[in-house]
Every structure is written in structure tokens, then in C-alpha cells.
């Protein structure tokens, strides 16, 4: 019967004891729980804490090792690996190596695709790609090979400041080999807050995507951290002319009345000719029509 050991903070796991023989670890002894194992390597004279899993960032099998001097240290390192793995929700415990370049390539391939519709409903991709692709180039030029866990609120504020100083009509071109080249426009004007918010909004969506894909943990996402100052200042955007609501539009349009069913009923409608829509308001008898209550909903 397999013995039981308390390895992880009082959590008792069933352990399999075995003697390993081989070229690299001749005579080594290992204690194993599933893919979690710590072994003593006679050749290296070291304890090794080891764990293997499928990396959810690269989709490849990966093995992680920590060399230790003592068995106690090996058990502690194994516990740290386990806690980091569980904190990431079963994702990559090496996700701190994921870069923005990797995220941008993955996001562009999976999300920045031509719009896909099911009937009249859009189910994937933006309606227009030119603007998002331009914002993505700005983000790539600034953040480049930075690790995702290094993108902090401070770095985002620096990005916003850089955009403020970048004249309008400036372009970022992709050269052969994927290198980006910035071509500034001397005659360009200072950017409005709207053109700064849009790339930052795209970054927010991408980092949320990175959390969903287990590239970073939720607490590493700067947009999920509480702060007295918002990273996206929508209130500072130029106030646009307000469009009337649907109800306000209806109030400006006269009703159209039809006699139906041999002139026994009156059909009260509103017709929006530009979009070729007919909205049925009432179906009334002559007596109900003559009362005139329906006129309260029409500009009649």
C-alpha cells in the first residue's frame, strides 16, 4: 500500500515511491504526485523539483525544474510551482515570459478578422479593420517585446503621452521582416483625446483576452486594478451632437391611417421612408378611432 505524506501545507496526497535507473539519474529516488515530482539525483548530488504540463500560451508540453540542495527545499519549490499553477487557473506557470508581440500576433490572427454574420447579427470580427490595425501598430511600436506583466498603469500613461506628442497623419509602416518604421508628419496637428483613447481601449480588450487565454493573471491586468484616475478618459472627449431617440423621432412624424377589412377597421401606422420601415401603432374599430385617443402618440 502506498504511504501518505503531507507535502503541501497540510494537504495529504497519495505518494508513489519508486527507484529510478537511467543514464541521467542513476540510482536516483523520486517522490511523485501525478506530474509533480521531486527527486534526488545521485549524479548531480542535488534534489530536483519538477513539474510538466501543457502550456496554454504555446500549446506545447513543457517541463519546469528547480535545483535544490535539500529535500525540504525541493518540497518547498514544488509547493511554489503548484501554487503558481493553481493561481493561474491551470494555465502556464511560465506565462510571465509572454510578450506583447506574441499577444498581438495571436489577437490579430484570431480576433482582427473580417466580420462574420449570422443573418443580420455579427458574431465575429470588427465591422471595419483599417482603424483597429492602425491602433495595433501604434501599440506594437511602443510596447514591442515588453513582457505582458511589465505593462503597468505607468507604462500605459507613458504610451498616452507618446501619442499626445505624435502628430496626426503620422504613419507606422511594416517593413520586410516585420520591423516597424515610424514616419512622422511635420504638418500634422496635435491629436484629440478620442485618437488617444481608441488605442488604449484596444489595449484593454487585448489584455482582457490575455487573461482569458491564461497569459497573465487577472491581478496583472492594469485595467482591472482600482485607481482614482481612469486610464480611458471618455468624459474628456469632444461632446458630439446628440441624436434624437427613436421615440423622439416618432413624435416628429405624422401617422398614416389605412382602412382595412372592408373599411371595418382603421390601421394606424408610422412609416419611416428612408429605411423602408412600417411601424404598426394601433388596429381600431371606427368607434375607437373616433374617440381620438390614438392621436396622443402621433404628431397629428
TORKOL-4160 file (C-alpha; in steps of 0.2 Angstrom, whole numbers, padded with zeros to 4 digits, m for minus):
300
<pt num="1" X="0000" Y="0000" Z="0000"/>
<pt num="2" X="0007" Y="0017" Z="m0005"/>
<pt num="3" X="0012" Y="0028" Z="0010"/>
<pt num="4" X="0005" Y="0045" Z="0013"/>
<pt num="5" X="0015" Y="0061" Z="0016"/>
<pt num="6" X="0009" Y="0079" Z="0019"/>
<pt num="7" X="0018" Y="0089" Z="0006"/>
<pt num="8" X="0008" Y="0105" Z="0003"/>
<pt num="9" X="0003" Y="0115" Z="0018"/>
<pt num="10" X="m0006" Y="0100" Z="0027"/>
<pt num="11" X="m0014" Y="0094" Z="0011"/>
<pt num="12" X="m0011" Y="0075" Z="0011"/>
<pt num="13" X="m0008" Y="0067" Z="m0006"/>
<pt num="14" X="m0006" Y="0049" Z="m0010"/>
<pt num="15" X="0013" Y="0047" Z="m0015"/>
<pt num="16" X="0021" Y="0034" Z="m0026"/>
<pt num="17" X="0038" Y="0029" Z="m0021"/>
<pt num="18" X="0050" Y="0022" Z="m0034"/>
<pt num="19" X="0068" Y="0019" Z="m0038"/>
<pt num="20" X="0074" Y="0026" Z="m0055"/>
<pt num="21" X="0088" Y="0019" Z="m0065"/>
<pt num="22" X="0095" Y="0028" Z="m0081"/>
<pt num="23" X="0109" Y="0037" Z="m0089"/>
<pt num="24" X="0105" Y="0054" Z="m0082"/>
<pt num="25" X="0098" Y="0049" Z="m0065"/>
<pt num="26" X="0106" Y="0033" Z="m0060"/>
<pt num="27" X="0101" Y="0027" Z="m0043"/>
<pt num="28" X="0090" Y="0042" Z="m0040"/>
<pt num="29" X="0075" Y="0042" Z="m0029"/>
<pt num="30" X="0059" Y="0051" Z="m0033"/>
<pt num="31" X="0043" Y="0055" Z="m0024"/>
<pt num="32" X="0029" Y="0059" Z="m0036"/>
<pt num="33" X="0011" Y="0065" Z="m0036"/>
<pt num="34" X="0004" Y="0064" Z="m0054"/>
<pt num="35" X="0016" Y="0075" Z="m0064"/>
<pt num="36" X="0023" Y="0084" Z="m0048"/>
<pt num="37" X="0039" Y="0076" Z="m0043"/>
<pt num="38" X="0054" Y="0079" Z="m0033"/>
<pt num="39" X="0069" Y="0068" Z="m0034"/>
<pt num="40" X="0087" Y="0066" Z="m0028"/>
<pt num="41" X="0099" Y="0064" Z="m0042"/>
<pt num="42" X="0115" Y="0054" Z="m0036"/>
<pt num="43" X="0125" Y="0060" Z="m0051"/>
<pt num="44" X="0122" Y="0079" Z="m0048"/>
<pt num="45" X="0121" Y="0077" Z="m0030"/>
<pt num="46" X="0105" Y="0089" Z="m0030"/>
<pt num="47" X="0087" Y="0087" Z="m0026"/>
<pt num="48" X="0076" Y="0092" Z="m0041"/>
<pt num="49" X="0058" Y="0099" Z="m0040"/>
<pt num="50" X="0050" Y="0095" Z="m0057"/>
<pt num="51" X="0033" Y="0098" Z="m0065"/>
<pt num="52" X="0026" Y="0095" Z="m0083"/>
<pt num="53" X="0011" Y="0102" Z="m0091"/>
<pt num="54" X="0003" Y="0108" Z="m0107"/>
<pt num="55" X="0007" Y="0127" Z="m0109"/>
<pt num="56" X="m0009" Y="0136" Z="m0113"/>
<pt num="57" X="0000" Y="0150" Z="m0121"/>
<pt num="58" X="0011" Y="0140" Z="m0133"/>
<pt num="59" X="0000" Y="0124" Z="m0133"/>
<pt num="60" X="0016" Y="0114" Z="m0130"/>
<pt num="61" X="0021" Y="0101" Z="m0117"/>
<pt num="62" X="0033" Y="0110" Z="m0105"/>
<pt num="63" X="0044" Y="0104" Z="m0091"/>
<pt num="64" X="0049" Y="0115" Z="m0076"/>
<pt num="65" X="0064" Y="0111" Z="m0065"/>
<pt num="66" X="0071" Y="0119" Z="m0049"/>
<pt num="67" X="0088" Y="0113" Z="m0042"/>
<pt num="68" X="0088" Y="0112" Z="m0023"/>
<pt num="69" X="0101" Y="0107" Z="m0010"/>
<pt num="70" X="0090" Y="0099" Z="0002"/>
<pt num="71" X="0074" Y="0088" Z="0001"/>
<pt num="72" X="0065" Y="0101" Z="0011"/>
<pt num="73" X="0069" Y="0115" Z="m0001"/>
<pt num="74" X="0064" Y="0103" Z="m0016"/>
<pt num="75" X="0047" Y="0101" Z="m0007"/>
<pt num="76" X="0045" Y="0120" Z="m0004"/>
<pt num="77" X="0050" Y="0123" Z="m0023"/>
<pt num="78" X="0037" Y="0111" Z="m0028"/>
<pt num="79" X="0024" Y="0119" Z="m0017"/>
<pt num="80" X="0028" Y="0136" Z="m0025"/>
<pt num="81" X="0026" Y="0129" Z="m0043"/>
<pt num="82" X="0009" Y="0121" Z="m0038"/>
<pt num="83" X="0003" Y="0137" Z="m0030"/>
<pt num="84" X="0008" Y="0147" Z="m0045"/>
<pt num="85" X="0000" Y="0134" Z="m0057"/>
<pt num="86" X="m0016" Y="0135" Z="m0047"/>
<pt num="87" X="m0016" Y="0154" Z="m0046"/>
<pt num="88" X="m0016" Y="0154" Z="m0065"/>
<pt num="89" X="m0031" Y="0143" Z="m0066"/>
<pt num="90" X="m0022" Y="0129" Z="m0073"/>
<pt num="91" X="m0013" Y="0140" Z="m0086"/>
<pt num="92" X="0005" Y="0142" Z="m0090"/>
<pt num="93" X="0016" Y="0144" Z="m0074"/>
<pt num="94" X="0029" Y="0152" Z="m0086"/>
<pt num="95" X="0016" Y="0165" Z="m0093"/>
<pt num="96" X="0027" Y="0179" Z="m0086"/>
<pt num="97" X="0038" Y="0176" Z="m0102"/>
<pt num="98" X="0023" Y="0180" Z="m0114"/>
<pt num="99" X="0027" Y="0196" Z="m0124"/>
<pt num="100" X="0016" Y="0209" Z="m0131"/>
<pt num="101" X="0022" Y="0204" Z="m0149"/>
<pt num="102" X="0016" Y="0187" Z="m0146"/>
<pt num="103" X="m0001" Y="0193" Z="m0139"/>
<pt num="104" X="m0003" Y="0205" Z="m0154"/>
<pt num="105" X="0001" Y="0191" Z="m0167"/>
<pt num="106" X="m0012" Y="0179" Z="m0158"/>
<pt num="107" X="m0025" Y="0193" Z="m0156"/>
<pt num="108" X="m0023" Y="0199" Z="m0174"/>
<pt num="109" X="m0025" Y="0181" Z="m0181"/>
<pt num="110" X="m0040" Y="0176" Z="m0170"/>
<pt num="111" X="m0049" Y="0192" Z="m0167"/>
<pt num="112" X="m0045" Y="0205" Z="m0181"/>
<pt num="113" X="m0053" Y="0196" Z="m0195"/>
<pt num="114" X="m0066" Y="0201" Z="m0207"/>
<pt num="115" X="m0084" Y="0202" Z="m0199"/>
<pt num="116" X="m0094" Y="0186" Z="m0199"/>
<pt num="117" X="m0113" Y="0187" Z="m0199"/>
<pt num="118" X="m0126" Y="0175" Z="m0195"/>
<pt num="119" X="m0141" Y="0183" Z="m0203"/>
<pt num="120" X="m0141" Y="0201" Z="m0198"/>
<pt num="121" X="m0131" Y="0198" Z="m0182"/>
<pt num="122" X="m0112" Y="0200" Z="m0181"/>
<pt num="123" X="m0104" Y="0185" Z="m0172"/>
<pt num="124" X="m0085" Y="0188" Z="m0175"/>
<pt num="125" X="m0073" Y="0202" Z="m0181"/>
<pt num="126" X="m0075" Y="0221" Z="m0182"/>
<pt num="127" X="m0085" Y="0229" Z="m0195"/>
<pt num="128" X="m0070" Y="0239" Z="m0201"/>
<pt num="129" X="m0052" Y="0233" Z="m0200"/>
<pt num="130" X="m0042" Y="0248" Z="m0205"/>
<pt num="131" X="m0043" Y="0258" Z="m0189"/>
<pt num="132" X="m0040" Y="0243" Z="m0177"/>
<pt num="133" X="m0025" Y="0238" Z="m0187"/>
<pt num="134" X="m0018" Y="0256" Z="m0186"/>
<pt num="135" X="m0021" Y="0256" Z="m0167"/>
<pt num="136" X="m0012" Y="0239" Z="m0166"/>
<pt num="137" X="0003" Y="0246" Z="m0175"/>
<pt num="138" X="0004" Y="0260" Z="m0163"/>
<pt num="139" X="0004" Y="0248" Z="m0148"/>
<pt num="140" X="0016" Y="0237" Z="m0156"/>
<pt num="141" X="0028" Y="0251" Z="m0160"/>
<pt num="142" X="0028" Y="0257" Z="m0142"/>
<pt num="143" X="0027" Y="0241" Z="m0132"/>
<pt num="144" X="0035" Y="0229" Z="m0144"/>
<pt num="145" X="0044" Y="0215" Z="m0135"/>
<pt num="146" X="0039" Y="0220" Z="m0117"/>
<pt num="147" X="0033" Y="0206" Z="m0106"/>
<pt num="148" X="0014" Y="0207" Z="m0103"/>
<pt num="149" X="0017" Y="0208" Z="m0084"/>
<pt num="150" X="0028" Y="0223" Z="m0087"/>
<pt num="151" X="0013" Y="0233" Z="m0095"/>
<pt num="152" X="0008" Y="0243" Z="m0079"/>
<pt num="153" X="m0003" Y="0258" Z="m0077"/>
<pt num="154" X="0013" Y="0269" Z="m0078"/>
<pt num="155" X="0018" Y="0262" Z="m0094"/>
<pt num="156" X="0001" Y="0265" Z="m0102"/>
<pt num="157" X="0001" Y="0283" Z="m0096"/>
<pt num="158" X="0018" Y="0284" Z="m0105"/>
<pt num="159" X="0010" Y="0277" Z="m0120"/>
<pt num="160" X="m0004" Y="0290" Z="m0119"/>
<pt num="161" X="0009" Y="0304" Z="m0118"/>
<pt num="162" X="0019" Y="0297" Z="m0133"/>
<pt num="163" X="0003" Y="0298" Z="m0143"/>
<pt num="164" X="0000" Y="0316" Z="m0137"/>
<pt num="165" X="0016" Y="0321" Z="m0145"/>
<pt num="166" X="0014" Y="0311" Z="m0161"/>
<pt num="167" X="0007" Y="0322" Z="m0174"/>
<pt num="168" X="m0009" Y="0317" Z="m0184"/>
<pt num="169" X="m0006" Y="0310" Z="m0201"/>
<pt num="170" X="0009" Y="0301" Z="m0195"/>
<pt num="171" X="0011" Y="0283" Z="m0201"/>
<pt num="172" X="0019" Y="0267" Z="m0195"/>
<pt num="173" X="0024" Y="0256" Z="m0209"/>
<pt num="174" X="0029" Y="0237" Z="m0208"/>
<pt num="175" X="0045" Y="0233" Z="m0217"/>
<pt num="176" X="0051" Y="0217" Z="m0223"/>
<pt num="177" X="0055" Y="0205" Z="m0208"/>
<pt num="178" X="0041" Y="0213" Z="m0198"/>
<pt num="179" X="0051" Y="0228" Z="m0192"/>
<pt num="180" X="0040" Y="0244" Z="m0189"/>
<pt num="181" X="0045" Y="0261" Z="m0195"/>
<pt num="182" X="0038" Y="0277" Z="m0189"/>
<pt num="183" X="0036" Y="0291" Z="m0201"/>
<pt num="184" X="0030" Y="0307" Z="m0193"/>
<pt num="185" X="0021" Y="0321" Z="m0202"/>
<pt num="186" X="0028" Y="0338" Z="m0198"/>
<pt num="187" X="0012" Y="0347" Z="m0204"/>
<pt num="188" X="0001" Y="0336" Z="m0193"/>
<pt num="189" X="m0009" Y="0343" Z="m0178"/>
<pt num="190" X="m0010" Y="0338" Z="m0160"/>
<pt num="191" X="m0021" Y="0323" Z="m0158"/>
<pt num="192" X="m0038" Y="0324" Z="m0149"/>
<pt num="193" X="m0042" Y="0314" Z="m0134"/>
<pt num="194" X="m0053" Y="0302" Z="m0145"/>
<pt num="195" X="m0037" Y="0297" Z="m0155"/>
<pt num="196" X="m0028" Y="0293" Z="m0139"/>
<pt num="197" X="m0042" Y="0284" Z="m0131"/>
<pt num="198" X="m0046" Y="0272" Z="m0145"/>
<pt num="199" X="m0029" Y="0263" Z="m0145"/>
<pt num="200" X="m0030" Y="0262" Z="m0126"/>
<pt num="201" X="m0047" Y="0254" Z="m0127"/>
<pt num="202" X="m0040" Y="0241" Z="m0139"/>
<pt num="203" X="m0026" Y="0238" Z="m0127"/>
<pt num="204" X="m0039" Y="0235" Z="m0113"/>
<pt num="205" X="m0048" Y="0222" Z="m0124"/>
<pt num="206" X="m0032" Y="0213" Z="m0128"/>
<pt num="207" X="m0026" Y="0212" Z="m0110"/>
<pt num="208" X="m0043" Y="0205" Z="m0106"/>
<pt num="209" X="m0041" Y="0192" Z="m0120"/>
<pt num="210" X="m0023" Y="0188" Z="m0112"/>
<pt num="211" X="m0032" Y="0185" Z="m0095"/>
<pt num="212" X="m0044" Y="0173" Z="m0104"/>
<pt num="213" X="m0030" Y="0164" Z="m0113"/>
<pt num="214" X="m0021" Y="0162" Z="m0096"/>
<pt num="215" X="m0006" Y="0173" Z="m0102"/>
<pt num="216" X="m0007" Y="0184" Z="m0087"/>
<pt num="217" X="m0017" Y="0183" Z="m0071"/>
<pt num="218" X="m0032" Y="0195" Z="m0068"/>
<pt num="219" X="m0022" Y="0204" Z="m0055"/>
<pt num="220" X="m0008" Y="0208" Z="m0068"/>
<pt num="221" X="m0021" Y="0217" Z="m0079"/>
<pt num="222" X="m0018" Y="0235" Z="m0076"/>
<pt num="223" X="m0036" Y="0239" Z="m0082"/>
<pt num="224" X="m0043" Y="0228" Z="m0068"/>
<pt num="225" X="m0034" Y="0237" Z="m0054"/>
<pt num="226" X="m0043" Y="0251" Z="m0044"/>
<pt num="227" X="m0037" Y="0268" Z="m0046"/>
<pt num="228" X="m0043" Y="0286" Z="m0043"/>
<pt num="229" X="m0039" Y="0290" Z="m0061"/>
<pt num="230" X="m0046" Y="0281" Z="m0076"/>
<pt num="231" X="m0034" Y="0275" Z="m0090"/>
<pt num="232" X="m0048" Y="0279" Z="m0103"/>
<pt num="233" X="m0054" Y="0297" Z="m0101"/>
<pt num="234" X="m0071" Y="0296" Z="m0110"/>
<pt num="235" X="m0078" Y="0311" Z="m0102"/>
<pt num="236" X="m0064" Y="0322" Z="m0109"/>
<pt num="237" X="m0069" Y="0318" Z="m0127"/>
<pt num="238" X="m0077" Y="0331" Z="m0138"/>
<pt num="239" X="m0096" Y="0331" Z="m0135"/>
<pt num="240" X="m0105" Y="0327" Z="m0151"/>
<pt num="241" X="m0121" Y="0332" Z="m0157"/>
<pt num="242" X="m0135" Y="0322" Z="m0148"/>
<pt num="243" X="m0146" Y="0312" Z="m0160"/>
<pt num="244" X="m0164" Y="0310" Z="m0156"/>
<pt num="245" X="m0171" Y="0294" Z="m0148"/>
<pt num="246" X="m0182" Y="0283" Z="m0158"/>
<pt num="247" X="m0197" Y="0289" Z="m0148"/>
<pt num="248" X="m0192" Y="0307" Z="m0151"/>
<pt num="249" X="m0191" Y="0303" Z="m0170"/>
<pt num="250" X="m0208" Y="0296" Z="m0170"/>
<pt num="251" X="m0215" Y="0311" Z="m0161"/>
<pt num="252" X="m0210" Y="0321" Z="m0176"/>
<pt num="253" X="m0218" Y="0310" Z="m0189"/>
<pt num="254" X="m0237" Y="0310" Z="m0193"/>
<pt num="255" X="m0246" Y="0294" Z="m0193"/>
<pt num="256" X="m0253" Y="0286" Z="m0208"/>
<pt num="257" X="m0270" Y="0278" Z="m0207"/>
<pt num="258" X="m0277" Y="0264" Z="m0218"/>
<pt num="259" X="m0294" Y="0257" Z="m0220"/>
<pt num="260" X="m0293" Y="0238" Z="m0219"/>
<pt num="261" X="m0305" Y="0223" Z="m0219"/>
<pt num="262" X="m0319" Y="0231" Z="m0230"/>
<pt num="263" X="m0317" Y="0248" Z="m0221"/>
<pt num="264" X="m0322" Y="0240" Z="m0204"/>
<pt num="265" X="m0306" Y="0244" Z="m0196"/>
<pt num="266" X="m0293" Y="0258" Z="m0196"/>
<pt num="267" X="m0274" Y="0253" Z="m0196"/>
<pt num="268" X="m0263" Y="0267" Z="m0188"/>
<pt num="269" X="m0245" Y="0266" Z="m0194"/>
<pt num="270" X="m0229" Y="0276" Z="m0194"/>
<pt num="271" X="m0219" Y="0275" Z="m0210"/>
<pt num="272" X="m0200" Y="0279" Z="m0210"/>
<pt num="273" X="m0197" Y="0280" Z="m0228"/>
<pt num="274" X="m0178" Y="0282" Z="m0228"/>
<pt num="275" X="m0176" Y="0265" Z="m0221"/>
<pt num="276" X="m0192" Y="0257" Z="m0228"/>
<pt num="277" X="m0199" Y="0253" Z="m0211"/>
<pt num="278" X="m0218" Y="0252" Z="m0206"/>
<pt num="279" X="m0222" Y="0253" Z="m0188"/>
<pt num="280" X="m0240" Y="0247" Z="m0183"/>
<pt num="281" X="m0247" Y="0258" Z="m0169"/>
<pt num="282" X="m0265" Y="0253" Z="m0167"/>
<pt num="283" X="m0278" Y="0242" Z="m0176"/>
<pt num="284" X="m0295" Y="0251" Z="m0171"/>
<pt num="285" X="m0313" Y="0249" Z="m0174"/>
<pt num="286" X="m0322" Y="0265" Z="m0181"/>
<pt num="287" X="m0329" Y="0269" Z="m0163"/>
<pt num="288" X="m0312" Y="0268" Z="m0155"/>
<pt num="289" X="m0304" Y="0278" Z="m0169"/>
<pt num="290" X="m0317" Y="0292" Z="m0167"/>
<pt num="291" X="m0313" Y="0294" Z="m0149"/>
<pt num="292" X="m0296" Y="0301" Z="m0155"/>
<pt num="293" X="m0285" Y="0293" Z="m0140"/>
<pt num="294" X="m0273" Y="0287" Z="m0153"/>
<pt num="295" X="m0268" Y="0305" Z="m0158"/>
<pt num="296" X="m0258" Y="0306" Z="m0141"/>
<pt num="297" X="m0245" Y="0296" Z="m0149"/>
<pt num="298" X="m0244" Y="0304" Z="m0165"/>
<pt num="299" X="m0240" Y="0322" Z="m0171"/>
<pt num="300" X="m0257" Y="0324" Z="m0178"/>
